[in-house]
Amino acid sequence: MHRRMPHMATPSEPGLSVAPPIRSASASQEEYIQPSLAYGLRIWWAYYWPTFLISSFIIGILTVLLRRAWEYLIIRDQVVLWANRILPYAVTFFVSMFGIHRILRKKFQSFCIALVPRNAGLGAEALPRTSERTLRVWWEFIWRSIVYSVIFRFAGSIALGLTFGILASIGGVMGKVVPLIFQVLIDAAVGSFVVYSGLLDEEFGDFRVTLVPRVAVPSVTPAVEAAVPGPD
């Protein structure tokens, strides 16, 4: 369950005429964004499509190399059989680690993801995106995705299996496109739900993953110059 962070307004001092406040680099931590499925879907999609493309490219290259090695009798048939079964999962899991590492500091149009200290209040500085923290978030995402995918596919196969079966039985392009669309829809539903319910606002040891507004850090010079009156 997500926690709503209280919004604390900064009191202003009456009677003072000063230049506009200079926002520091930690200003993006001063406000809190309540997670939702819409945010989860946007984050999942930004993670999914690069991971899918890179994984597909690497799997394709390795599959060709395995086939060449088999043709030249460098490796046995049984090795190729097991390698082709394990390869897609191994490559996808490996690439997904870099995908999670990238997404933890990606800046979206109106928000970004930040790692902040556990139980920290508003205005806390973001923590560095270390390999250990990335691994903890990645593992949470992977195991939840696997479990929810099994459940969702079982439920979805009962509700949508007949419809997609009819479309797929047409053959040709539909027979290839329909399973792919079905796969993407399931991945989108599961992935966005996992990001929303299992990652955002969740605590991982000494930190938690949260959403903060993306704010531009203005240059200091104009604000300082505006505060200093020029010569008469």
Salt bridges, closest charged atoms under 4 A:
GLU30 OE1 - ARG23 NH2 3.88
GLU71 OE2 - ARG67 NE 3.47
GLU71 OE1 - ARG68 NH1 3.28
GLU140 OE2 - ARG144 NE 2.58
ASP187 OD1 - ARG153 NH2 3.42
GLU203 OE2 - ARG3 NH1 3.46
GLU203 OE1 - ARG118 NE 2.72
ASP206 OD2 - ARG133 NH2 3.14
